[in-house]
Amino acid sequence: MEFMDVLKNRYSCKKYDGIQITKEELEVILEAGRLAPTAKNNQEQHIYVVQSAEELAKIDSLTPCRYGAPTVLIVAFDKNNTFTYPGQKYDSGIEDAAIVTTHMLLAAKSVGVESCWVNFFDPDKVKEAFNLPENEDVLTFVDLGYAADGAGPLANHDSRKPLADTVSYL
Ligand SMILES: Cc1cc2nc3c(=O)[nH]c(=O)nc-3n(C[C@H](O)[C@H](O)[C@H](O)COP(=O)(O)O)c2cc1C
């Protein structure tokens, strides 16, 4: 698929058919995350692949937004290995995990896998439920799977502001 078509066709899927994605598709998605840029190339992301019924049930206890996806990625990052901005107030952890996530969402679409970025959960409870290391913070879940019959983009998918509202030429 052409890159702009991937961008146009990706949508947040909110109903999956439950069929597991293939190992090859998952590997393409994870590789796309691996190729993402990170500040200072720190690569502090840590992706947890959740596929077993037992672990998916934990996801369901943490968010209503799995929508039947058979695979969920938990995207976390090592908060001790981020780039700190000059001024020492901000760091790159969220940004780095976000671009890794973005790469994976787009790669998913390119291989015919639908996705949804989910942040409707308490990150501390996710850490506790999955016994994640103390030095990692959780940014997002990524639902992955094939769309169920009748599923598709919500009405707001095409409602993007015109560029004039979000871009200024200085
Ligand atoms: C940072 C972020 C957090 C999101 N969290 C959720 C979520 O918790 N649950 C959900 O159903 N969708 C979530 N979404 C999906 C957005 O609602 C969706 O991207 C937006 O409405 C535009 O729709 P589209 O992705 O189909 O174009 C999230 C998206 C982003 C980028």
PDBQT file of the ligand as one rigid body, heavy atoms in Angstrom, charges set to zero:
ROOT
HETATM    1  C1  LIG A 201      -3.232   9.199  22.385  1.00  0.00    +0.000 C 
HETATM    2  C2  LIG A 201      -4.471   8.473  21.948  1.00  0.00    +0.000 A 
HETATM    3  C3  LIG A 201      -5.255   7.852  22.886  1.00  0.00    +0.000 A 
HETATM    4  C4  LIG A 201      -6.409   7.152  22.497  1.00  0.00    +0.000 A 
HETATM    5  N1  LIG A 201      -7.109   6.457  23.439  1.00  0.00    +0.000 NA
HETATM    6  C5  LIG A 201      -8.197   5.753  23.054  1.00  0.00    +0.000 A 
HETATM    7  C6  LIG A 201      -8.887   4.954  24.007  1.00  0.00    +0.000 A 
HETATM    8  O1  LIG A 201      -8.516   4.859  25.172  1.00  0.00    +0.000 OA
HETATM    9  N2  LIG A 201      -9.969   4.263  23.582  1.00  0.00    +0.000 N 
HETATM   10  C7  LIG A 201     -10.387   4.297  22.279  1.00  0.00    +0.000 A 
HETATM   11  O2  LIG A 201     -11.382   3.645  21.952  1.00  0.00    +0.000 OA
HETATM   12  N3  LIG A 201      -9.748   5.044  21.350  1.00  0.00    +0.000 NA
HETATM   13  C8  LIG A 201      -8.658   5.745  21.716  1.00  0.00    +0.000 A 
HETATM   14  N4  LIG A 201      -7.954   6.478  20.770  1.00  0.00    +0.000 N 
HETATM   15  C9  LIG A 201      -8.441   6.526  19.386  1.00  0.00    +0.000 C 
HETATM   16  C10 LIG A 201      -8.991   7.924  19.062  1.00  0.00    +0.000 C 
HETATM   17  O3  LIG A 201     -10.231   8.106  19.695  1.00  0.00    +0.000 OA
HETATM   18  C11 LIG A 201      -9.113   8.032  17.541  1.00  0.00    +0.000 C 
HETATM   19  O4  LIG A 201      -7.818   7.966  17.001  1.00  0.00    +0.000 OA
HETATM   20  C12 LIG A 201      -9.716   9.362  17.087  1.00  0.00    +0.000 C 
HETATM   21  O5  LIG A 201     -11.048   9.434  17.528  1.00  0.00    +0.000 OA
HETATM   22  C13 LIG A 201      -9.688   9.502  15.570  1.00  0.00    +0.000 C 
HETATM   23  O6  LIG A 201     -10.262   8.373  14.960  1.00  0.00    +0.000 OA
HETATM   24  P1  LIG A 201      -9.445   7.500  13.905  1.00  0.00    +0.000 P 
HETATM   25  O7  LIG A 201      -8.234   6.944  14.611  1.00  0.00    +0.000 OA
HETATM   26  O8  LIG A 201     -10.390   6.423  13.459  1.00  0.00    +0.000 OA
HETATM   27  O9  LIG A 201      -9.056   8.400  12.773  1.00  0.00    +0.000 OA
HETATM   28  C14 LIG A 201      -6.799   7.146  21.128  1.00  0.00    +0.000 A 
HETATM   29  C15 LIG A 201      -5.981   7.759  20.178  1.00  0.00    +0.000 A 
HETATM   30  C16 LIG A 201      -4.828   8.407  20.570  1.00  0.00    +0.000 A 
HETATM   31  C17 LIG A 201      -3.937   9.022  19.517  1.00  0.00    +0.000 C 
ENDROOT
TORSDOF 0
